[in-house]
């Protein structure tokens, strides 16, 4: 069913596909987080196919301004959700099981709220529909300050970024966005649009009286501070069937910290 793609026309999204295109089950859609792209889900997608008892189709899109998808000056959750709804229309998909991490989790929530008939099961990885404190200022500053013109190698970039991005895992994620073309080094993400939108992206948009009453699971890392039971009133107001589940020994990137545990949780939560 086509959606109302206000406030902007949707952008075409690059996506990867795993599994069985002719599966009778709704496809599983995995949506990456900030600074990420679809390749971040490769290990989970392949493991998920191994442990699922039935044939399954898995779609892994790159969000706007990320990965190989189109760039645009508008960077809002409403626009990201509209892009995803348009991708489902493009592929002739009526309903999906939806998993979103962090920034992608908020986009997934907005999609479920705006077009609830398109989502059978919603799994939100380590994010909630609330406003967060300002984060990633140092990361954005280090990326803006990196002189791409005299960069000699990816190793050179890692050395220069180390001061502003001391966490090796975060630095590795950022370096995945650095690419060398015939014209030199550049950022694959739309750095200007994303960094300029961060004050709004740390919030959750007002979706009016919309709510999603399908099965919803907020899965968070035991060592992460993004999701807490104190947020339950805000969560249940929008997702009345929501449940919260913690994954032991995991931080914000659960699917990287505890791949097998997260894959098994998805197998339990998402119906065949």
Secondary structure by P-SEA (a helix, b strand, c coil): ccccccccccccccccccccccccccbbbbbbccccccccaaaaaaaaaaaccccbbbbbbbccccccccccccccaaaaaaaaaaaaaaacccccbbbbcaaaaaaaaaaaaaccccccbbbbcccccccccccaaaaaaaaaaccccccccaaaaaaaaccccccaaaaaaaaaaccccccccccccaaaaaaaaaaaaaccccccccccccbbbbbbbcccccccccaaaaaaaccccbbbbbbcccccccccccaaaaaaaaaacccc
